[in-house]
Amino acid sequence: MRTIDAILRPGADAFEPHPQADVPAGERPAAVAEPVSVEEVQAVVRHAARAGLRIAVHTTGRGVRQTGRLADTLLVRTGALGGARLDAPARIVRAGGGSVWADVTRVAAPAGLAPIAIPTPTVGVAGTVLAGGVGWLSRRHGLTSESLRAVELVTADGRLVRADHERERDLFWALRGGGGGLGVVTAVELAVVDPGPIHGGTLRWPAARARDVLHAWREWTLEVPREVTSMARLAGGGDEAATLVEAVLLADAPAADALLAPLRALDPAGDGVRPLAPADLDALHADVLGGRPVHYDHLLLHDLPAEALDVFLDVAGPQAGFPMLDVELRHLGGALDDRGRRSGALGSLDAGYLLVVAAAPERADVARDLVEELSPWAAGHIFLSFVAPDTPDAEVSPADTRRRLWAVRALHDPEDRFVAPLGHLTGVADPPADRGPLG
């Protein structure tokens, strides 16, 4: 193992935040560590304790947004703990703590299997499962975090701990959608599924068709089975805007054609829906943002009546000149609303739709206006994958969930060593007075 001096680098020299990471200007960690083994992770955690530094963790560049404040921290980048391997008979993929979803797909797809992953393959696996995660298979198979079968992580005292359904069960519960901040994840084990026949792709219309297309899509989502996952997008912004519907249908060709008929009746200018293999799911979601700076916002919507969609279009659509870079309405429901007896800290999403907004930083006010205008239809809570650090605790999770998370943290990180994105799990805000025992 290398010495600590060989692992650490000064934060001011080594840290360059991703342009979409939303890090306060000029803020840098005290040091950056890029460990290449579990033993090095343990050494880094113990060094931080001796140096009086808190620890922040992330795998991919955008993940800094969910890391929390970086001042007086040792930032641990786990990208060197990558790689994945498949246990085909068990349908389990073991992935390193720094792996991204493309790594999981790469080993699962040749066996005809697919992870319950998010649409962006370059995002870190660990960060996704800690926050929940919604992807193309989620209306049929549930949250990404519920595919988690085991986690290995280094806790605040430098121990390597394995948490699963049988061991460290309260810690395992917290790691499935609780938001992170409980250690450095060094490996995860994920269930992958046989999706059966898949059809999917993008239907495209001119930007001016946004109103009739989105209203037709809304009505369509009220009828489709849970084997259909889709999102409607106003992508590109301004003169480059387009109206898109991206969809994945776990169905054979005749069934997929029948399900898509109402949307195809709108005469799309482009129809890219085709038979897909599991590997093709990674390339389905078009990235219109690239590496440019972006202001994100989001809102979980209980439902999406026609009135709400009209408000959405008035702020973000043709009438407003398509002022944002990318605005998505993702259809939820199905298995995402199923609560199992062995669910994690998130467990399910009690919401019908998810609004995701990406605006140029100078148009952040428009993004905030859209979220505010749609707030009458809000589900009353937020989704950790898109949350901002200043989100009020009560909007993050119910009080009983926060109490249980606090109890888990008090056991595994009593000195509040790890930085988490939100006050519901860290010392950023006062804990509930009645934290109560585990369970």
NUSEMAR-599855 format. One record per residue (C-alpha): x, y, z; residue number from 0. Coordinates in Angstrom, 2 decimals. Example, Ala and Ser with C-alpha at 12.3 -4.5 7.8 and 13.67 -1.06 7.14 Angstrom:
% NUSEMAR-599855
NODE       c1       c2       c3  voza
NODE    12.30    -4.50     7.80     0
NODE    13.67    -1.06     7.14     1
This chain:
% NUSEMAR-599855
NODE       c1       c2       c3  voza
NODE     0.00     0.00     0.00     0
NODE     1.22     3.50    -0.76     1
NODE     1.90     5.94     2.05     2
NODE    -0.64     8.63     2.87     3
NODE     1.65    11.26     1.36     4
NODE     1.47     9.41    -1.94     5
NODE    -2.34     9.21    -1.87     6
NODE    -3.20    12.80    -0.89     7
NODE    -2.94    15.91    -3.02     8
NODE    -3.60    19.53    -1.99     9
NODE    -7.25    20.40    -2.71    10
NODE    -6.52    23.72    -4.36    11
NODE    -4.26    22.04    -6.91    12
NODE    -6.12    18.77    -7.48    13
NODE    -9.79    19.71    -7.41    14
NODE   -11.60    20.99   -10.48    15
NODE   -15.38    20.70   -10.11    16
NODE   -17.56    19.56   -12.98    17
NODE   -19.29    22.61   -14.54    18
NODE   -22.67    21.14   -13.53    19
NODE   -21.64    20.32    -9.97    20
NODE   -23.03    23.56    -8.44    21
NODE   -20.05    24.07    -6.11    22
NODE   -19.82    27.54    -4.47    23
NODE   -17.31    29.75    -6.26    24
NODE   -13.80    29.39    -4.93    25
NODE   -14.64    26.54    -2.55    26
NODE   -12.02    23.81    -2.47    27
NODE   -11.41    20.82    -0.21    28
NODE    -8.35    20.82     2.02    29
NODE    -7.06    17.74     0.20    30
NODE    -8.07    15.21    -2.42    31
NODE    -7.50    11.46    -2.18    32
NODE    -7.80     8.94    -5.00    33
NODE    -7.35     5.54    -3.32    34
NODE    -6.83     2.45    -5.49    35
NODE    -7.70    -0.20    -2.89    36
NODE    -9.86    -0.81     0.14    37
NODE    -6.76    -0.60     2.33    38
NODE    -5.99     2.85     0.97    39
NODE    -9.56     3.96     1.65    40
NODE    -9.14     2.83     5.25    41
NODE    -5.86     4.72     5.55    42
NODE    -7.45     7.88     4.15    43
NODE   -10.38     7.72     6.58    44
NODE    -8.06     7.27     9.55    45
NODE    -5.84    10.11     8.36    46
NODE    -8.84    12.45     8.16    47
NODE    -9.70    11.65    11.78    48
NODE    -6.15    12.43    12.91    49
NODE    -6.09    15.67    10.88    50
NODE    -9.49    16.86    12.13    51
NODE   -10.98    16.90     8.61    52
NODE   -14.43    15.83     7.55    53
NODE   -14.74    13.45     4.56    54
NODE   -16.71    14.02     1.37    55
NODE   -17.07    11.27    -1.24    56
NODE   -17.93    11.16    -4.91    57
NODE   -17.32     9.06    -7.98    58
NODE   -18.28    11.18   -10.97    59
NODE   -17.92    14.92   -11.55    60
NODE   -21.59    15.86   -11.28    61
NODE   -21.77    13.94    -8.01    62
NODE   -20.12    16.82    -6.17    63
NODE   -23.52    18.49    -6.27    64
NODE   -24.79    15.92    -3.76    65
NODE   -21.64    16.00    -1.63    66
NODE   -22.43    19.04     0.49    67
NODE   -20.00    21.77     1.58    68
NODE   -16.35    21.04     0.80    69
NODE   -14.57    23.47     3.13    70
NODE   -12.29    21.74     5.67    71
NODE   -12.87    18.37     4.05    72
NODE   -10.82    15.60     2.58    73
NODE   -12.51    14.78    -0.72    74
NODE   -12.30    11.07    -1.57    75
NODE   -12.65    10.27    -5.26    76
NODE   -13.42     6.58    -5.70    77
NODE   -13.10     6.38    -9.49    78
NODE   -10.09     4.05    -9.24    79
NODE   -12.28     1.51    -7.40    80
NODE   -14.09     0.64   -10.61    81
NODE   -14.87    -2.46   -12.59    82
NODE   -17.70    -4.98   -12.46    83
NODE   -18.27    -8.70   -12.81    84
NODE   -21.39   -10.80   -13.31    85
NODE   -22.54   -13.88   -11.43    86
NODE   -24.89   -15.03   -14.20    87
NODE   -26.64   -17.90   -12.36    88
NODE   -27.44   -15.61    -9.41    89
NODE   -28.15   -12.60   -11.67    90
NODE   -25.95   -10.44    -9.47    91
NODE   -23.35    -7.89   -10.57    92
NODE   -20.59    -6.93    -8.17    93
NODE   -19.36    -3.43    -8.98    94
NODE   -16.57    -1.37    -7.46    95
NODE   -17.48     1.71    -5.45    96
NODE   -16.20     3.94    -8.25    97
NODE   -17.95     2.17   -11.11    98
NODE   -20.44     3.85   -13.44    99
NODE   -23.57     2.34   -14.93   100
NODE   -21.85     1.65   -18.26   101
NODE   -19.56    -0.76   -16.36   102
NODE   -22.56    -2.72   -15.09   103
NODE   -24.24    -2.84   -18.49   104
NODE   -21.00    -3.99   -20.10   105
NODE   -20.91    -7.20   -18.06   106
NODE   -24.66    -7.85   -17.79   107
NODE   -25.80    -7.22   -21.38   108
NODE   -23.94   -10.11   -23.07   109
NODE   -25.98   -12.47   -20.86   110
NODE   -29.23   -10.75   -21.89   111
NODE   -29.51    -9.04   -18.51   112
NODE   -29.94    -5.38   -17.60   113
NODE   -29.44    -3.32   -14.43   114
NODE   -32.26    -1.22   -13.05   115
NODE   -30.16     1.80   -13.93   116
NODE   -30.76     5.48   -14.58   117
NODE   -30.75     6.78   -18.18   118
NODE   -27.25     8.32   -17.95   119
NODE   -24.58     5.59   -18.16   120
NODE   -21.68     7.81   -17.06   121
NODE   -23.11     8.46   -13.59   122
NODE   -21.71     6.61   -10.57   123
NODE   -23.48     3.48    -9.38   124
NODE   -22.91     4.09    -5.66   125
NODE   -24.28     7.62    -5.76   126
NODE   -27.39     6.43    -7.58   127
NODE   -28.32     3.66    -5.16   128
NODE   -27.68     5.90    -2.17   129
NODE   -30.18     8.43    -3.55   130
NODE   -32.80     6.08    -5.01   131
NODE   -32.51     6.13    -8.80   132
NODE   -35.16     5.96   -11.54   133
NODE   -34.53     4.53   -15.00   134
NODE   -36.01     2.82   -18.03   135
NODE   -36.96    -0.37   -16.18   136
NODE   -38.25     1.30   -13.01   137
NODE   -41.99     1.30   -13.72   138
NODE   -41.71    -2.48   -14.07   139
NODE   -38.97    -3.24   -11.51   140
NODE   -38.89    -0.31    -9.05   141
NODE   -36.22     2.03    -7.71   142
NODE   -32.58     1.40    -8.54   143
NODE   -31.80     1.33    -4.81   144
NODE   -34.15    -1.63    -4.35   145
NODE   -31.96    -3.72    -6.68   146
NODE   -29.17    -3.45    -4.12   147
NODE   -28.29    -6.77    -2.51   148
NODE   -25.19    -5.82    -0.51   149
NODE   -22.87    -2.89     0.16   150
NODE   -19.30    -2.88     1.39   151
NODE   -18.09     0.39     2.85   152
NODE   -15.43     1.85     5.09   153
NODE   -17.06     3.52     8.08   154
NODE   -15.84     6.46    10.14   155
NODE   -13.64     4.30    12.39   156
NODE   -11.81     2.83     9.38   157
NODE   -13.53    -0.57     9.47   158
NODE   -14.66    -2.37     6.31   159
NODE   -18.30    -3.33     6.86   160
NODE   -20.61    -5.46     4.74   161
NODE   -24.32    -4.64     4.93   162
NODE   -27.09    -6.75     3.41   163
NODE   -30.46    -8.27     4.31   164
NODE   -28.87   -10.45     6.99   165
NODE   -25.94    -8.35     8.33   166
NODE   -26.00    -4.73     9.50   167
NODE   -29.63    -4.56     8.46   168
NODE   -30.29    -1.04     9.73   169
NODE   -27.23     0.25     7.89   170
NODE   -28.38    -1.60     4.76   171
NODE   -31.80     0.02     5.08   172
NODE   -30.21     3.49     5.30   173
NODE   -27.95     2.89     2.29   174
NODE   -30.93     2.15     0.03   175
NODE   -32.16     5.64    -0.76   176
NODE   -31.19     7.41     2.47   177
NODE   -28.84     9.85     0.78   178
NODE   -25.37     8.65     1.75   179
NODE   -22.90    10.19     4.17   180
NODE   -22.36     6.98     6.14   181
NODE   -18.99     5.88     4.77   182
NODE   -16.94     5.30     1.63   183
NODE   -18.63     2.68    -0.53   184
NODE   -16.00     0.31    -1.91   185
NODE   -18.30    -2.23    -3.62   186
NODE   -21.96    -2.96    -4.26   187
NODE   -23.84    -6.05    -5.35   188
NODE   -26.85    -5.44    -7.57   189
NODE   -29.63    -7.63    -8.89   190
NODE   -29.94    -7.51   -12.67   191
NODE   -33.02    -8.64   -14.58   192
NODE   -34.01   -10.33   -17.80   193
NODE   -36.14    -7.59   -19.37   194
NODE   -37.59    -9.81   -22.10   195
NODE   -38.31    -8.23   -25.48   196
NODE   -37.58    -4.48   -25.54   197
NODE   -38.65    -1.76   -27.93   198
NODE   -37.64     1.83   -27.41   199
NODE   -36.41     5.07   -28.87   200
NODE   -37.38     8.67   -29.49   201
NODE   -40.34    10.24   -31.26   202
NODE   -39.56    13.77   -32.40   203
NODE   -41.76    16.70   -33.40   204
NODE   -41.02    20.36   -34.20   205
NODE   -40.93    22.60   -31.15   206
NODE   -44.16    24.30   -32.21   207
NODE   -46.06    21.02   -31.72   208
NODE   -45.27    20.97   -28.00   209
NODE   -48.78    21.71   -26.75   210
NODE   -50.72    19.06   -28.63   211
NODE   -47.95    16.44   -28.28   212
NODE   -47.54    16.86   -24.53   213
NODE   -51.28    16.79   -23.89   214
NODE   -51.57    13.61   -25.95   215
NODE   -48.60    12.10   -24.08   216
NODE   -50.19    12.98   -20.72   217
NODE   -53.42    11.21   -21.67   218
NODE   -51.41     8.25   -23.00   219
NODE   -49.57     7.83   -19.70   220
NODE   -52.88     7.46   -17.88   221
NODE   -53.55     4.22   -19.78   222
NODE   -50.23     2.48   -20.42   223
NODE   -49.20    -0.55   -18.32   224
NODE   -46.18    -0.58   -16.04   225
NODE   -44.15    -2.22   -18.80   226
NODE   -43.99     1.21   -20.46   227
NODE   -41.65     3.94   -19.17   228
NODE   -41.45     7.31   -20.92   229
NODE   -40.58    10.95   -20.62   230
NODE   -41.68    14.02   -22.56   231
NODE   -38.97    16.61   -23.20   232
NODE   -38.59    20.13   -24.46   233
NODE   -34.92    19.82   -25.36   234
NODE   -32.39    22.23   -26.78   235
NODE   -33.88    25.57   -25.75   236
NODE   -34.53    28.70   -27.81   237
NODE   -34.25    28.31   -31.59   238
NODE   -32.83    24.78   -31.20   239
NODE   -35.78    23.46   -29.20   240
NODE   -37.52    20.23   -30.13   241
NODE   -40.42    18.27   -28.68   242
NODE   -39.46    14.70   -27.81   243
NODE   -41.03    11.62   -26.30   244
NODE   -38.51     8.97   -25.23   245
NODE   -40.00     5.61   -24.37   246
NODE   -39.05     2.05   -23.48   247
NODE   -41.63    -0.69   -23.85   248
NODE   -41.01    -4.15   -22.41   249
NODE   -43.09    -5.74   -25.13   250
NODE   -42.80    -7.61   -28.42   251
NODE   -43.30    -5.84   -31.74   252
NODE   -47.11    -6.22   -32.10   253
NODE   -47.76    -5.10   -28.53   254
NODE   -45.29    -2.20   -28.79   255
NODE   -46.88    -1.00   -32.04   256
NODE   -50.35    -1.12   -30.48   257
NODE   -49.20     0.80   -27.42   258
NODE   -47.46     3.49   -29.49   259
NODE   -50.34     4.00   -31.94   260
NODE   -51.83     7.06   -30.17   261
NODE   -48.49     8.90   -30.29   262
NODE   -47.68     7.86   -33.84   263
NODE   -51.10     9.19   -34.87   264
NODE   -49.62    12.65   -34.18   265
NODE   -47.37    12.21   -37.24   266
NODE   -43.91    12.58   -35.65   267
NODE   -41.21    14.08   -37.85   268
NODE   -38.83    11.40   -36.57   269
NODE   -39.57     7.92   -35.24   270
NODE   -36.57     6.12   -33.75   271
NODE   -38.43     3.40   -31.84   272
NODE   -36.91     0.02   -32.66   273
NODE   -36.13    -3.37   -31.10   274
NODE   -33.44    -2.97   -28.44   275
NODE   -30.94    -5.20   -26.72   276
NODE   -30.13    -4.47   -23.05   277
NODE   -26.90    -2.74   -24.07   278
NODE   -28.86    -0.26   -26.21   279
NODE   -30.60     1.25   -23.19   280
NODE   -27.43     3.17   -22.30   281
NODE   -27.60     5.20   -25.52   282
NODE   -31.31     5.94   -25.56   283
NODE   -31.43     9.20   -23.58   284
NODE   -30.04    12.07   -25.64   285
NODE   -27.67    14.36   -23.73   286
NODE   -28.34    17.90   -24.97   287
NODE   -26.35    19.56   -22.18   288
NODE   -22.79    18.38   -22.81   289
NODE   -20.29    19.86   -20.37   290
NODE   -21.73    23.35   -20.15   291
NODE   -22.63    24.95   -16.80   292
NODE   -26.21    24.17   -15.84   293
NODE   -28.64    25.09   -13.08   294
NODE   -30.79    22.09   -12.10   295
NODE   -34.13    21.99   -10.36   296
NODE   -36.84    19.40    -9.96   297
NODE   -40.26    18.67    -8.51   298
NODE   -42.14    15.47    -7.79   299
NODE   -45.75    15.86    -8.94   300
NODE   -48.58    13.93    -7.36   301
NODE   -50.38    13.99   -10.70   302
NODE   -50.41    16.00   -13.92   303
NODE   -53.87    17.28   -14.82   304
NODE   -54.36    19.18   -18.08   305
NODE   -54.38    22.45   -16.14   306
NODE   -50.91    21.75   -14.72   307
NODE   -49.56    20.87   -18.14   308
NODE   -50.89    24.16   -19.52   309
NODE   -49.02    26.01   -16.76   310
NODE   -45.88    24.03   -17.64   311
NODE   -46.17    25.02   -21.31   312
NODE   -46.87    28.67   -20.52   313
NODE   -43.58    28.93   -18.61   314
NODE   -41.34    26.53   -20.55   315
NODE   -42.94    26.10   -23.98   316
NODE   -43.47    28.01   -27.24   317
NODE   -45.28    30.92   -25.63   318
NODE   -42.21    31.63   -23.48   319
NODE   -39.72    31.00   -26.29   320
NODE   -38.39    27.72   -24.83   321
NODE   -36.21    29.53   -22.27   322
NODE   -34.50    26.44   -20.78   323
NODE   -31.93    23.99   -22.12   324
NODE   -33.84    20.84   -21.22   325
NODE   -37.13    20.28   -19.43   326
NODE   -38.34    16.76   -18.78   327
NODE   -41.55    15.26   -17.47   328
NODE   -40.86    11.67   -16.47   329
NODE   -43.75     9.26   -15.99   330
NODE   -43.46     7.43   -12.64   331
NODE   -45.97     5.14   -10.94   332
NODE   -46.13     1.39   -11.52   333
NODE   -43.59    -0.49    -9.42   334
NODE   -42.16     2.82    -8.19   335
NODE   -45.25     3.19    -6.04   336
NODE   -45.09    -0.34    -4.59   337
NODE   -43.98    -0.55    -0.97   338
NODE   -42.32    -3.84    -0.09   339
NODE   -41.84    -5.12     3.43   340
NODE   -38.05    -5.10     2.95   341
NODE   -37.79    -1.65     1.40   342
NODE   -34.96     0.75     2.09   343
NODE   -35.04     4.29     3.42   344
NODE   -36.80     5.53     0.28   345
NODE   -38.68     2.40    -0.68   346
NODE   -41.04     3.97    -3.18   347
NODE   -41.97     7.25    -4.82   348
NODE   -45.45     8.43    -3.98   349
NODE   -45.72    10.55    -7.11   350
NODE   -47.04    10.22   -10.64   351
NODE   -44.49    12.36   -12.48   352
NODE   -41.06    13.90   -12.03   353
NODE   -40.21    17.33   -13.42   354
NODE   -36.50    17.84   -14.14   355
NODE   -35.33    21.29   -15.25   356
NODE   -31.94    22.26   -16.68   357
NODE   -31.35    25.94   -17.38   358
NODE   -28.36    28.09   -18.22   359
NODE   -27.17    29.69   -14.95   360
NODE   -28.32    33.12   -16.12   361
NODE   -31.86    31.72   -16.54   362
NODE   -32.04    30.04   -13.16   363
NODE   -34.92    32.36   -12.26   364
NODE   -37.05    30.78   -15.00   365
NODE   -36.35    27.30   -13.65   366
NODE   -37.36    28.42   -10.17   367
NODE   -40.49    30.07   -11.57   368
NODE   -41.52    26.82   -13.26   369
NODE   -41.10    24.82   -10.06   370
NODE   -43.05    27.45    -8.14   371
NODE   -45.87    27.55   -10.70   372
NODE   -46.26    23.76   -10.56   373
NODE   -46.05    23.58    -6.77   374
NODE   -49.85    23.27    -6.32   375
NODE   -49.51    19.77    -7.80   376
NODE   -46.37    18.84    -5.85   377
NODE   -46.21    15.49    -4.08   378
NODE   -44.92    17.18    -0.92   379
NODE   -41.42    15.72    -0.94   380
NODE   -38.34    15.76    -3.13   381
NODE   -36.14    13.22    -4.92   382
NODE   -32.61    12.94    -3.55   383
NODE   -31.03    12.38    -6.98   384
NODE   -31.74    16.02    -7.87   385
NODE   -31.85    17.70    -4.47   386
NODE   -30.13    20.96    -3.57   387
NODE   -28.15    21.20    -0.30   388
NODE   -30.43    23.90     1.15   389
NODE   -33.62    21.82     0.86   390
NODE   -35.62    21.89     4.12   391
NODE   -35.46    18.61     6.05   392
NODE   -39.23    18.16     6.05   393
NODE   -39.23    18.03     2.25   394
NODE   -36.55    15.34     2.13   395
NODE   -38.12    12.48     4.05   396
NODE   -40.79    11.84     6.68   397
NODE   -39.94    12.46    10.32   398
NODE   -39.88     8.76    11.22   399
NODE   -37.43     8.06     8.38   400
NODE   -35.18    10.92     9.52   401
NODE   -35.21     9.61    13.10   402
NODE   -34.13     6.17    11.94   403
NODE   -31.42     7.63     9.70   404
NODE   -30.11     9.67    12.62   405
NODE   -29.97     6.55    14.76   406
NODE   -27.98     4.69    12.11   407
NODE   -25.60     7.61    11.79   408
NODE   -25.17     7.93    15.56   409
NODE   -24.06     4.30    15.62   410
NODE   -21.69     4.33    12.64   411
NODE   -20.45     7.95    12.58   412
NODE   -20.94     9.38    16.09   413
NODE   -18.45    12.21    15.48   414
NODE   -20.21    13.36    12.29   415
NODE   -17.08    12.71    10.25   416
NODE   -18.74    12.18     6.86   417
NODE   -20.33    14.98     4.89   418
NODE   -23.78    14.22     3.52   419
NODE   -25.78    16.50     1.24   420
NODE   -28.65    17.30     3.57   421
NODE   -29.39    18.20     7.16   422
NODE   -31.67    15.17     7.52   423
NODE   -28.55    13.04     7.97   424
NODE   -25.77    15.37     9.11   425
NODE   -24.97    17.98    11.72   426
NODE   -25.93    20.76     9.27   427
NODE   -29.33    20.91    10.96   428
NODE   -30.49    19.94    14.43   429
NODE   -31.50    16.27    14.65   430
NODE   -35.01    15.34    15.74   431
NODE   -35.24    15.54    19.52   432
NODE   -36.68    12.02    19.67   433
NODE   -34.19    10.17    17.51   434
NODE   -35.27     6.94    19.11   435
NODE   -33.62     3.53    18.82   436
NODE   -32.87     1.71    15.60   437
NODE   -35.86     0.20    13.84   438
